[in-house]
Amino acid sequence: MVLILKPDKGRKMSFLKHHYSIIFSFLLILFSFRFIYSQNPSDEKLIQDCIHSTVKLFEIQEQVKDIHPFLKKLHPIAIVENGQFFIFDYDSAKGGYTFTKKQPVPFPVSSNIQASFPINGRSSCVVTRKIFDSMYGYVTILHEFIHCTQAELCESGLRDKIILGREGKKNMDAMWELNHPFPYDNPEFIENYADFMKALDENDKDMIVHCRMQLRKILDQADFEYMVWQEWKEGFARFIENRLQKRLNLNINTYGSEKPYNRVTFYVGGSKLIEYLVRENSELFVNIELLFDRMMNM
């Protein structure tokens, strides 16, 4: 005896409705993604162009990463475009940078911004697309990566050691590093800082110590600490940058050495001072917290 089962029409219709519902949902999601990207074709081109440009960053990193251990680490890169951050992060599984997020820039920034600061809790290199136009731009990215590593290792703790850092934290003023009214036009400061940089060039230890003592007398405590802070933070990045440029046969960055003096003068003086101190004690080359204490108390 053969038992023949007739299909249940109700169950069949229910199955088909469920099946078509899944297909419809999938197509709706697919259409939504295509709609989003079709609305922003320039975004997609920017993303692909930036990912392609980071390939050269890896090539350069391979040539220079032996200069300093900090150069072995890659940090997020945020490209500023039309008031938006386009954030790229290194994906070790894929062996390259990938696009992770687009979000509004929460404050006005320069069209030539070259900086590092936290975005979504991570120290990031913040630049524009033009950074990829020359070898100097790639060196700038690595310069900003040095700042990212400083921030990750010890910058916050060191900032709490100085007067302006504590006041900035208390007053929620993140711009004190740029805006502090240092007495750059003080004739005694100008004379002694010029002598200080000359002594560093000539490796004149007695004159270096003498100028440093004079600067401590001339400046009040907050100003002296501010000088050291800039010499350490920006001077160290400039110190590594100069070594990168030598390796890559580029012109050394001397911006800030000319008068009238300003904040960038400390980038130059700091790089010279760090070169001098590292020759005396090689541990300071990597132990940047100890380096800061040595610069503050020499």
C-alpha positions in Angstrom: 0.0 0.0 0.0 1.4 3.3 -1.0 0.6 6.3 1.1 0.5 9.5 -1.0 0.7 12.7 1.0 -0.9 15.8 -0.6 0.9 19.1 0.0 -0.6 21.3 2.7 -1.5 24.5 0.8 -1.5 26.6 3.9 2.0 25.5 5.0 3.4 26.0 1.5 2.1 29.5 1.3 3.5 30.3 4.8 6.9 28.9 3.8 6.9 31.0 0.6 5.9 34.2 2.4 8.8 33.6 4.9 11.2 32.8 2.1 10.3 35.9 0.1 10.5 38.0 3.3 14.1 37.1 3.8 15.0 37.8 0.2 13.2 41.1 0.3 15.0 42.1 3.5 18.4 41.2 2.0 17.7 43.2 -1.1 16.6 46.1 0.9 19.8 46.1 2.9 21.9 45.8 -0.3 20.0 48.6 -1.9 20.5 50.8 1.2 24.3 50.3 1.1 24.3 51.0 -2.7 22.2 54.1 -2.1 24.5 55.4 0.6 27.6 55.0 -1.5 25.9 56.4 -4.6 25.2 59.5 -2.6 28.9 60.0 -1.8 31.0 58.8 -4.7 33.7 61.3 -3.7 34.0 59.7 -0.3 34.6 56.3 -1.8 37.3 57.8 -4.1 38.9 59.6 -1.2 39.0 56.4 0.9 40.5 54.3 -1.9 43.1 57.0 -2.8 44.1 57.3 0.9 44.4 53.5 1.3 46.5 53.4 -1.9 48.7 56.2 -0.6 49.5 54.4 2.7 51.2 51.7 0.7 54.2 54.0 0.3 54.2 54.7 4.0 55.0 51.0 4.6 57.9 51.2 2.0 59.4 54.2 3.8 58.9 52.6 7.2 60.9 49.6 6.1 63.8 51.9 5.2 63.8 53.8 8.5 62.4 51.7 11.3 65.8 50.8 12.5 66.5 54.4 13.4 64.3 54.2 16.5 62.0 51.6 18.1 59.1 54.0 18.1 59.1 53.9 14.3 58.0 50.3 14.3 54.5 51.1 15.5 51.8 52.4 13.2 49.0 54.6 14.5 45.6 55.7 13.2 45.6 58.4 10.5 42.7 60.8 10.4 42.3 62.7 7.1 40.4 66.0 7.4 38.1 66.7 4.4 35.1 69.0 4.2 34.7 69.2 8.0 34.9 65.4 8.4 37.4 63.0 9.8 38.1 60.0 7.6 39.8 57.6 10.0 42.1 54.8 8.8 43.7 52.2 11.1 46.3 49.6 10.6 44.9 46.1 10.3 47.6 43.5 11.0 45.5 40.7 9.6 45.3 42.4 6.2 48.7 43.9 6.4 47.6 47.4 5.6 45.4 50.4 6.5 41.7 50.1 6.3 38.9 52.7 6.5 37.1 52.5 9.9 34.9 55.5 10.3 33.8 58.9 9.1 32.8 61.5 11.7 32.4 65.3 12.0 35.4 67.3 13.1 34.2 68.9 16.4 36.2 72.1 16.2 37.7 74.3 13.5 41.0 73.1 12.1 43.6 74.5 9.6 43.5 73.4 6.0 47.1 72.5 6.5 46.8 70.7 9.8 49.6 68.4 10.8 49.0 67.3 14.3 48.4 64.4 16.7 45.7 64.2 19.3 43.2 61.6 20.6 40.2 60.6 18.4 37.8 58.1 19.9 40.3 57.5 22.7 43.3 56.7 20.5 46.3 58.9 19.7 46.0 59.7 15.9 47.9 61.5 13.2 45.7 64.2 11.9 46.5 65.6 8.4 44.9 66.4 5.0 45.2 64.4 1.8 48.0 66.7 0.6 50.3 65.0 3.1 50.7 62.2 0.6 52.0 64.5 -2.2 55.7 64.3 -1.2 58.3 62.4 0.7 58.4 65.3 3.3 54.7 64.6 3.9 55.4 60.9 4.8 58.2 62.0 7.1 55.6 64.3 8.8 53.3 61.4 9.3 56.1 59.5 11.1 56.9 62.7 13.1 53.3 62.7 14.3 53.5 59.0 15.1 56.4 59.9 17.5 53.9 62.2 19.3 51.4 59.4 19.4 53.9 57.2 21.1 54.9 60.0 23.6 51.2 60.3 24.5 50.8 56.6 25.0 53.9 56.1 27.1 54.2 59.0 29.5 53.0 62.4 28.3 50.0 62.7 30.6 52.0 62.0 33.7 54.8 64.4 32.7 52.2 67.1 32.0 51.0 66.8 35.6 54.5 67.6 36.8 54.5 71.2 35.4 52.6 74.2 36.4 50.9 75.0 33.1 50.0 71.3 32.6 48.2 71.2 35.9 46.5 74.5 35.3 45.5 73.4 31.8 44.0 70.2 33.2 42.1 72.1 35.9 40.7 74.7 33.5 40.1 72.2 30.7 42.3 74.2 28.5 43.9 72.0 25.9 45.4 74.9 24.0 48.0 76.1 26.5 50.8 74.3 24.7 50.1 76.6 21.7 48.9 79.8 23.3 51.1 80.3 26.4 52.5 83.9 26.2 56.2 83.0 26.6 58.5 86.1 26.7 60.2 85.4 23.4 61.1 89.1 23.0 63.0 89.3 26.2 66.5 90.4 25.1 68.2 88.3 27.9 66.3 85.2 26.8 67.2 85.8 23.1 70.9 86.3 23.8 71.2 83.2 26.1 69.1 80.9 23.9 71.2 81.9 20.9 74.4 81.2 22.9 72.9 77.9 24.1 72.2 76.6 20.6 75.6 77.7 19.4 77.2 75.9 22.3 75.2 72.7 21.4 76.5 72.9 17.8 80.1 73.2 19.1 79.6 70.6 21.8 80.8 73.1 24.4 79.8 71.5 27.6 80.7 74.3 30.0 78.9 76.9 27.9 75.8 74.6 27.6 75.6 74.3 31.4 76.2 78.0 31.8 73.5 79.0 29.4 71.1 76.6 31.0 71.7 78.1 34.4 71.2 81.6 33.0 67.9 80.6 31.4 66.7 79.3 34.7 67.5 82.6 36.3 66.0 84.7 33.6 62.7 82.8 33.3 60.1 82.3 36.0 59.3 78.6 36.9 56.2 78.3 34.6 58.1 79.7 31.6 61.2 77.6 32.2 59.0 74.5 32.4 57.2 75.5 29.3 60.5 75.8 27.4 61.5 72.4 28.5 58.2 70.9 27.7 58.4 72.1 24.1 62.1 71.1 23.9 61.1 67.6 25.0 57.9 67.0 23.1 58.6 68.8 19.8 62.3 68.6 20.1 62.3 64.8 20.3 60.0 64.5 17.3 62.2 66.9 15.3 65.3 65.0 16.5 63.9 61.8 15.0 62.6 63.7 11.9 66.1 64.9 11.2 67.4 61.4 11.2 64.7 60.3 8.9 65.5 63.1 6.5 69.2 62.2 6.5 68.4 58.5 5.8 66.0 59.5 2.9 68.4 62.1 1.4 66.1 65.0 2.2 66.9 68.5 3.4 67.0 68.8 7.2 64.2 70.7 8.8 65.8 73.9 10.3 62.6 75.9 10.6 62.6 77.8 13.9 66.3 78.5 14.0 65.9 82.1 12.7 65.0 85.2 14.6 62.6 86.5 15.9 62.3 83.5 18.2 59.0 81.7 18.7 57.6 78.4 19.9 59.2 76.5 17.0 62.6 77.7 18.2 62.3 75.2 21.0 61.8 72.4 18.4 65.3 73.3 17.1 66.9 73.9 20.5 65.3 70.7 21.9 66.5 68.5 19.0 70.0 69.8 19.5 69.9 69.3 23.2 68.5 65.8 22.9 71.3 65.0 20.4 73.8 66.2 22.9 72.3 64.3 25.9 71.9 61.1 24.0 75.6 61.2 23.1 76.3 61.4 26.9 73.8 58.7 27.9 72.4 56.3 25.3 69.6 55.2 27.6 67.9 58.6 27.0 67.4 57.6 23.4 64.6 55.3 24.3 63.7 56.2 27.9 61.9 59.4 27.0 60.5 59.9 30.6 64.1 59.9 32.0 65.0 62.2 29.1 62.4 64.7 30.2 63.7 64.7 33.8 67.3 65.1 32.6 66.3 68.1 30.4 64.4 69.7 33.3 67.1 69.2 35.9 70.4 69.4 34.0 
